[in-house]
Amino acid sequence: MTTLQVAGFSSSILIGISLGLLGGGGSILTLPVLVYLLHINPILSTAYSLFIVGTTSLVGSINYMKQGLINYSAAVAFALPSLVTVILARQFMLPHIPARLPLWAGFELTKPVALMVLFALIMLAAAYSMIRENKAVSVTEREDKGTNFPVIALEGGLVGLVTGIVGAGGGFLIIPTLVLFARLPMKTAIGSSLLIIAFNSLVGFTSSPADQVIDWGFLSVFTALSVGGIFLGSQLARYIAGQHLRKAFGWFVLGMGVFILAKELLFR
């Protein structure tokens, strides 16, 4: 096993820690690890990411259920439209994305690079929303306004498209939505996010193109390590204030987004 492979499998534990601690970030780590450290094709990596993040999130959500830290009404309002769009994206949109996408002045992106760039741009937008919200909106203001279910459902549909196309569980988009529009405390948003991610990702995985060859041995080992990490992350989350988690999450997503853009567009 090479040094990069050791680093890749070791990173699987960090993926679980991220999901347990932040309620998201698993796919933000998973996709780069699979592509850059383990050299798996980005298209296949989206399917692997869905299984790894979905299974890990499902296990992690059980711990939050026991603590009463899941808002089921918000989760259902988010998950139902999201499940519909993730199936549509995996079955009908992803297979029809051209192998090469022309942009301007003869410049073009291959399909794998385009997916990674799209992934990074979405990460930057999500990071901005979390960092800005942390500074501008107080907990009291959020609670006074109530839950905006129509916006939650709309965001759920959009996250389903992202999940289906780039293989992201969507926690980096779900968390801002639950905090801003469902008015949930950060730790309840984390538990609810894990449950949504689990359903989104596992449905997305089962809706992947049938011609993909899955290495179940590799996938099982990687996922088992990630599941181990989420137990540690869930325990750590008990001792860290929700406000600090939100701000750290935003900066973490921002850094990863910048890294992926630089890697794909400047240092290929």
PyMOL commands that set and color helices and strands:
alter all, ss='L'
color gray80, all
select helices_A, chain A and resi 3-22+26-37+42-66+72-96+111-136+139-145+149-166+171-180+186-206+216-237+242-265
alter helices_A, ss='H'
color red, helices_A
select strands_A, chain A and resi 100-102+108-110
alter strands_A, ss='S'
color yellow, strands_A
deselect
rebuild
show_as cartoon
